[in-house]
Amino acid sequence: MFEVPQNASLKRIKFCERGQARLNDAISAILRVGKLSNKTLYDWNLGEPEEILELLEDALTLARIEFEKEVLNARLEKDGSKDCKVDLPADKQNGYSAYASAS
């Protein structure tokens, strides 16, 4: 998915390598979560699958917000608005830790 041109910077190389590895890990983990649906192997209550899916969607939304924040900051900087910087609201800044403790 990630292309690394021959003259790529170290930061670009790191992004591509780590991005591909983390994306592969995330996809594998999500697919493993889906295997929990097998009622012959696992016992779960009717509301639990929806909770799991909502947590996954929330984590994806937080990741999307992080990227969108950086894109917006880059655009502001390109337009000369260096005094403006977008940041996550305080209640969202450590959002990932909530998911780690939910498991």
N, C-alpha and C positions, 0 to 999 in steps of 0.2 A: 504494500500500500504506500509506503513512504519511499520517495526517490531521493537518492543522495548523489548530487552532481559531483564530478571529479574534483572541482575546485571548492567544495563545500567547507564551510567553517566548522570548527570543532563543536560549536553549539548546535549547528544543524545536524551534524553526525550524531551527537548525543541524543537530540530530539528524535531522530529517525530510529535509532537503535532502541532506545528506551520506550518510545511510543509504540513500536511494533511489539516489543516484548510485553509491555503492560496491557496492550489491547488483546493480545493472544491470551494472556492470563485471565483478563476480565471475561472474555467470551467463554473460556473453558469453565470458569467459576459459575457463570450464569447458567450454562448448560448443565452443570452438576446440580445446581439448585433445582432446575426443572425435573431432574430425576427423582427428587423427593416426592413427586406427585404419584409415584407408584404405590398404590394402596395395598398391594400384596406384601410390600416390604416395610412400609411406614404407616404409622397411625397418626393422623392429624385431624383437627377440627375444621369444620367448614369455613370459618373465618380466617384461618391461618394462611392459606395461599394468597388471599387478597392482601393481607398485611405484608407478606414477603414481597409481593410484586410492587406494592406501594413504596416500600423501603428502597427497592432497586430503582424505581422511577425517580424517587427523591434524590438518590445519590447521583444518578445520571443528570438530573436537572442542575445540581450543584456543580458538577463538572462542566456542563454547558455554560453556566453563569461565569465560571472562572475564565473560560476561553473568550466569551463575549466581552467580559470586562477588559481583558488584555487587548482585544481588537479595538475596542472603543478608545482605550488609552493611547494606542498607537496612532489612531486617526486624529485624536486631539493633539498629540505631539507633532504629527505631520503638519497639521493646520496652524501650528505655532501657539497652541493653547497649553503651554507647559505648566502654567499655574493650576490647571484643572487636572484632577486625577480621579478616576472612578474607583471605588472600593466597595467591597461587600458590606452590607449592614452588619453591625456587631453580632446580631443573633445568628448570622449565617457564616461567620468567618471560621468557626471550628465545627461546621456542620457534619464533617465526616466522622468525627469522634463519636457522635450520637449513634451512627450506624455500626461502628466497631463494637460498642458496648451492647448493642441490641442482639448481637449474635451469641 
